[in-house]
Amino acid sequence: MTSNVSADGTITAEQALAFLTEGNARWVANTPLAPNTDSSRRADVAENGQKPFVTVLTCADSRLPVERLFDRGVGDVFVVRVAGNVAGGSETGTIEYGVGHLKTPLLVVMGHTKCGAVAAAASGAELHGHIADLVSQITPAVDRAKRANPNLTGADLAAASVKENVWQTVFQLFKNSPECLEAVQSGKLKVVGAVCDISTGKVEWMGEHPWQSELIAAFAPKAGHSAQASNNATHDSRADQHATQSESTAQPATQTASHGEHDKHDEH
């Protein structure tokens, strides 16, 4: 599979994911090809426009060089960065641009090890200003990680919280972005979670949200259904419903009854 690729309407989500997986393997092995990085590529995308094949929402951490860790080049990846990879209004709007206007078939929500924003939420440190507002969006994920793993503390708790925070962000996107939800429903978009180990550069792929079908059913507009009822739903309340409906189904530790207080901070 060639590494010189950009979206032209024919690339599938599966192909896009394969490009990222292959590129990350090269990055980890220290054998990057650095495709689409020369002057002709820059001139081409400046003249003809960008055609990225993936939208990536990830953290602003400087140790997470997105294009490089996937061994991609100019115009390949539409990147949205914010501390803690949360999905507030601005981030969601930017993602909708990538999905709706640029037609990227794949959306990756990626957290990373040793995330300072998640660590701040896990430590319960007193914060001020806009940093406190941002970290408050991550706190529900930490609370779920604690409930699912009551013996974890410190760095281990932060690591579990990183994954919970990825799922929380996916939940928020399904809940708050009808455009993303419709794209997933119609098969135009695939949404997957991931965590990058900043020590090795290796990306762990988490796949689709374990409750994706339930979330789509819950948040998809229905005739005669109150939109406000769906908007008032919380990640924890969905978790409780899911647990009740599928008690006999085993789930990953980070996905059990811990999914819940998430939407207490939806308005941030």
N, C-alpha and C positions, 0 to 999 in steps of 0.2 A: 504494500500500500504506500503510495507516494506521500511524502511529507509536504509537498507544495500544493496546498489546497486552500480554497476559500469558498464560501457559500455561493452557489449559483442557482439555488432553488431545487437542486437534485440531491444534495447531501442529506442523508437521513440522520435522525438523532443517534442511532446506533453507530453510524459511520463517524459522526462527530465525536462520540465518546471513545471510539477506537483510536482516532487521531490523538486525542488527549492522553489516553493510556499509553500509547506508543511513545509519544513525546516525553511523557514523564519518565518512562523507563530509560530513555536516552539521557535525560537530565540526571537521574540517579546514578547511572553508569558513567557519567562524565564523558559522554560521547554525543553531544548535541550536534544537530545538523544546521541549526539556525536558519530555517527557511524563511523566505519572504522578508529579508532584512536589508537588501541592497538598495541602491539609489533608484534603480528601475522600478522596484516595488513601491517605493515612496511616491515616485512620480505617477505611477499607475493609479494608486488609490486616491491621490490628490485630484487627478483628472477625472476618473471614472466613478469615484465614490467607494465607500466601504461596503464590504460584503462579508462580515464575520460569520463564522459557522456556529458560534456558541456565545451565550451570555453567561458571565460568571459574576456572582455576588460573593464577595469575600471581605476579609478584614483589611484595614489600612496598614497593618504591620509591615514595616520596611523589610522584614526578613522573608517576605512572601512575594517574590517577583513573578507575578502570574504568567506572563508570556514566556518567561525563561523556564519556569518549572514545568511547563507543558511543551517546551521547545517549539514555540510558535513565533510568528513574526508580525509585521505591520499589517493591520487590517484583518487579522485572523480572529481575534478575541475581543468581544465587547465587554469591558470590565467595569463593574460597579464596586467601589470600595468604601467601607465605613468601619470604624472601630467596632469589633464584635459581630460583624456581618449581620446586623439587624436589618429589618425591612420596614423602615418608616415611610412616610409619604414620598419624600424625595427619591429614596432608593427604589420604591415600588414603581414610581413614575418612570424612572430611568430604565428599569427592567421592562416595563411595558413598551418603551420605545424600542428596545432590543428585540423583543418578541413580536410586537405588532408591526413596526415599521421596517426593521432590518431583517425580519423573518428568520431569526435564528431558531433552529429546530430543537436545540438543547439549552436548558438552563441548569447551571451547577451552583448550588449553595455550598460554599466551602468554608469551614472553620479551620483552625490550626492549633497545634500543640503550643503550650506556653503562651496562650492568648492573654494579654494584660487586662483586657476588658472583662473577660470571663473570670480571671483570677480576682479582680477587684470585686466582682459580684459575689464570688464564693467566699472571700475573706470577710465580707461585711464591713469593710473599711468605710469610714465616714468620708463622703465625697461632697463636692460643692459645685455650683454652677451647672453648665450644660453637660459636664461629664456625669454628674449624678443622674440627670435625666436619661442619658444614654444607657448607663449601667442598669438603671431600674428596669429597662426592657429585657435585660438578660436574667435578672433575679429569679423570675418564675422558673426558668430552665434549671437554675441551680437548686431551687427548692425541690423540683421533681427528681433531680439526680440524688439529692439527699434522701428522699423518701424511698427511692428504688435501691439505694446503696447506703443504708444507715451507718455502716462502719467506716465509710470513706471520709478522709479528712485531707486538708492541705492540697498537695499537687495531684493526688489521686482523685479527689473530689473535683478539682478543676478540670481534669482530663475527661471525667464522665460528663461534666457539665457542658463541655465543648460540643459533644455529640447531641446532647439534649437541645442545645441552643440552635444547632443546625435544623433539627426537626421543628423546633418552635418557629423558626423563620419560614420554613416551607409552609407550615400551618397558616401563618400570617398572610402569606402570598395567596394561598387558596381562598382565604376568608375575605381579604380586602381588595383583591384584583380580579374582577369579573373577566377581564381580558385574558389574563393568564389561565384562569379556570376554564374558560371556553376553549382556549387553545389546547389545553390538556385533554379536555373532553373530546374534541374533534380529531385528536391524533396529530395535531400540528406541532405540539410541544411535548417534550419529555423533561421532567424535573427530577434531578437526582441530588443527593447529599454527598459530601466528601469532607475528609479531614486531612490536612497536610502536616506531616511531621517535619518541622523546620530544621531538625537536626540532620535528617537524611535527605530531605526533599521529596520523599515518597508520599504519594497521595493514596489514601485509603478510600475506596469507593463504597458508599453506604447504600446505594440504590435509591429506589423511589421510597417515599414515605410509606411505612408499613400500613397506614390506614388510608391510603390515597383514595380508594374507591368509596370509603365511608365519608371522607371529607368532601369529595365531589358531590356525592348524594346530598350531603347536609347543606352545602353552600350554593349549589346550582339553583338558579331562579326557577320557581315553580308557579304555575298558574294558581292564583288565589292565595299564594303563600306570602306571609309578611316578611319583607326583606329585613325589617328591624329585628325580627326574632333570630335570624341567622347572624346578624351583626352583633347581637348581644351574647352569642355563644362564646364560651371560653374553651381554651385547649384542655383544661382540666375537666370541664363538664363533658366534652366530647370523649375524653379518656374514660370517664365514669360510665358513659353510655356504652362505649366500646367494650369495656371490661364486663359489663352486665350481659351484653349480647354474645360475647365470645369467651366465656369463662374457661372453656375447655381448650382454648387455643393458646399454645405457648407463644410468648413474645420475647424479644430481646429485653434484657434487664432494663435498658434505658427507655423502653417503650411501654412499660406496664402502667400500673395505676399512677405513676408519677406524672403523666401528661395532663396537667390541669389548670394551674392558676395562671397560665400563660397570658390570657387576655386581660388580666387586671391592668396591663399597661398598654392596651391597644391604642389608646388615644394619644400616646406620646408620638 
